[in-house]
Amino acid sequence: MGVRGGILLALLVLSVKEGVEGRKRLGHVTVKVLAQQRVEELSRLLESLEGAVYPSYAVVDVEIHVDGVADGDREAKKRRKAAVKTAEEFAARRPLPGAASVVKAPTKRGVRGAWLACSDPTVFGEELGRVLVVEDDVVLSEAWHAFLEAAVDVEPEESAGVSLQRQAKRLDAYADELGLGDNKKRTLAPLVFFDTEEDDEAFFYYSFPHVGSWAFSPRPKTWLDFKGWLAGFALREKKKKKGSAFETTAENDPAAWSVGLDLVPYAEAGDVALYVETLPSRWFRRALLEGGGDDSGRWRNADPASTWTAHFDAYCAARGLMVLHAHAPDGLAFAASSRADGEHYRGRPSSSQKKKGRPDDDALFDSPTATWKDWVAMVEAKGSTPKIPRLALSGRRLDAATDATRARRLRDARTSRRSRHGRSSSSSRKDDDGQGRQGRRQGRRRLEDEASLNA
């Protein structure tokens, strides 16, 4: 490289670390860590936070929110106590350039409750700042702060927030429905990333109509509006039946979680026979019917009340909002999850339960995280202000005519399947205003009828 090349590289690294000239600086960010009783996972996440690169002007506050556990579960209480100790030791050291604190929930809130409670822009004074919410089985890249700063700088008006999670699969339909796989396995197809000759391996930002929850930074106003929108379903239900639970209400009304294949909100779908749900909506519907989640079995024991992403997708679809993501080369991510045992996943071993043949902890994660050197190379190769394509759940540009054509083809296939089964949909979209047992039966029949269209 030579002396001159070495000096230029050093200057590039320094300029990237201290921010690009003209870019909006992310001077203050609050990291909200959601934990409960996974001590090893929490320790690993905190280590990744401590090992990241921060510019000299950064202020990074860390709040570790430790959820409660069920009464009477002694083992869970012991694990939670150990998690609190780990969190308090980190907070006492304050290894990051900012404050550190531990928030212990008095009761068990669950994943969705923890997400909704950890950040309230009007209460915590975060309406003008930025937060990053991270669950404890996630690790962050050394360059997570640099990526978030760069993403916030180029965030389009339609953005509901920035996700550090790498989206790798299509979420419009299964591979077999697209003619790309075995219809028995119900596998997911990889994202297309344009139907052009652009370099799929290059780093770029893109707007995607699904939230990546492993590390998500919502726009403060959007998050506040979303919480009010979701709470509105509870208020409407209480007028019909006093004391109705918030979780039950949000699940009963598909308008709170269902999104059509072409991103049409459930409330605007019209004829149910022509309405085809996206995969996340289908998974949530199946969770309601069977008490589980997606077809892979990883969610089979999950409580639907623990999920918030389906609701956020529906909220965004009704408002034309998208989430800003990154597509990094070589399968790299800015946040990666081990999918450890918890409310959402079952059967994935923790780092203390690794299966034979796994050489290191990296094997537990879905994607390798980008190093600082990786980030510098991305900025050098692509620049910091790329065009931001608006993608469909297939990975193609949303303005491409192929998306509408594919949606019609899948609708036709589902309508034909429904005709063969001889099921009627005339009453499947009626409002479920029934009281007591009759109302519950009507609601379940509607879920089952519409599920037959999305089987």
Disulfide bonds with the S-S distance in Angstrom:
none
